[in-house]
Amino acid sequence: MRVVILTAAITLTHNAAAAAGAAQALAAATSEAAQALQDAQWRAAMADAERAALLERLPPGLSRPLPGAVDTRQFGAAGLVRAFDLSGQLAAEVCAALPAGPAVAVYDPAAAQGVVAARSVAGALDALGDEMARRNKELQLYIDRHTPPGVVLSTLGAALTVVPAILRASADTASLFKTDVTVAGLAYGDGARSLFVTALAAACPERIVGLGGGYFGELDVRQHDRLLGKLRALASHRSDYANRIGLLQKLADAAKGDEKRELAAVAAAAGAALRLVDAFIESLRAGETGERAPLYNAARYLGYAARTEGAQVLDFDLRLEGLSTVKDSLFSGQKLRLSAVALLWFRVHAPDGSLRLAKTARRMLPPIEVDLRGSDAQGVFWNGDGAAPARQP
């Protein structure tokens, strides 16, 4: 009986120990599974966090086909290089289209106004010189006739009392040079017109005789000498006229009655004409230079007028723009695409204003691509005076 009980107790003890061991093993397995799950969840969370951090650093376009990014601020001026190339192509086309005949002068409103005003000043100098020479002769004859006592006044006195309108008109010609002419800037900038005109002169120098602006030949002393010679001749006539007015006033002082009054009237009329001549000479400001000096400007524009006399006139308007597009890509880097567009109209006139040719043109250059990381960045595109090697994107 004792043996049976002892055996049963041993069996129960062994079973209890086995159950405890199984319970411990189960608890350990459960703990390991929980830790594994926790580790998996932590790794997933870390992966999500790393992915989110990576996406924040990458361009948004990576989640779909890469459209690129347009940014003209970094390389906005680079598109002007293509516009520069396009202006040269347009200049060659215009040169080829110019009608046969005389050479061509580019029309510019300020230059045209200056030429007309300069011719007016030169014409006024000639006209006033001739007028003063004639008046000197007439006034001398008048004085000779009145030097002996008892000579009756002729109708010459009435003629001298009339101040020729040419004096007033000539005195006003200098005001033409006081007008400011402003040319509006173009899309390319203020230098677009000068760029295109220079390209014209480079493309067909034998056909272009006047660029319509810039240097007009003010360093050429011949035009200044001619104008100063006319001015000196006028001043000499003026001096002789003033001396004869002085003699006439002396005759008036010595005369009496009606003769005295008529001599005084003739002297007063001659003095009025002399003052108008003085006003004209003063308005020329012969000793000054600059935009406000009529004689200096007249010399400039007369030289230009002489060179362009008889030339056909080219009138044009140009809109010239360059386009720069920067494309950013995560894997290929940053690339620069450049293009240009030009809208041009031009007309060619004969000197009398009749139309010889009218034409319009629009041109757009296909974009070229420059890899900013490659050797092209140091190649002919950046350092040359022509277009970069074309590589279509």
Secondary structure, DSSP 8 states (H G I E B T S, - for coil): -HHHHHHHHHHHHHHHHHHHHHHHHHHHHHHHHHHHHHHHHHHHHHHHHHHHHHHHHS-GGGGSS-------SSSGGGHHHHHHHHHHHHHHHHHHHS-SSS-EEE--HHHHHHHHHHHHHHHHHHHHHHHHHHHHHHHHHHHHHHSSTT----THHHHHTS--HHHHHHHHHGGGGG-------BTTBTTHHHHHHHHHHHH-TTTEEE-SSS--STT-HHHHHHHHHHHHHHHHHHHHHHHHHHHHHHHHHH--HHHHHHHHHHHHHHHHHHHHHHHHHHHH-TT--STT-HHHHHHHHHHHHHHHTT-EEEEEEEEEEEEEEEEEETTTEEEEEEEEEEEEEEEEE-TTS-EEEEEEEEEEEEEEEEETTSGGGGSHHHH-SS-------
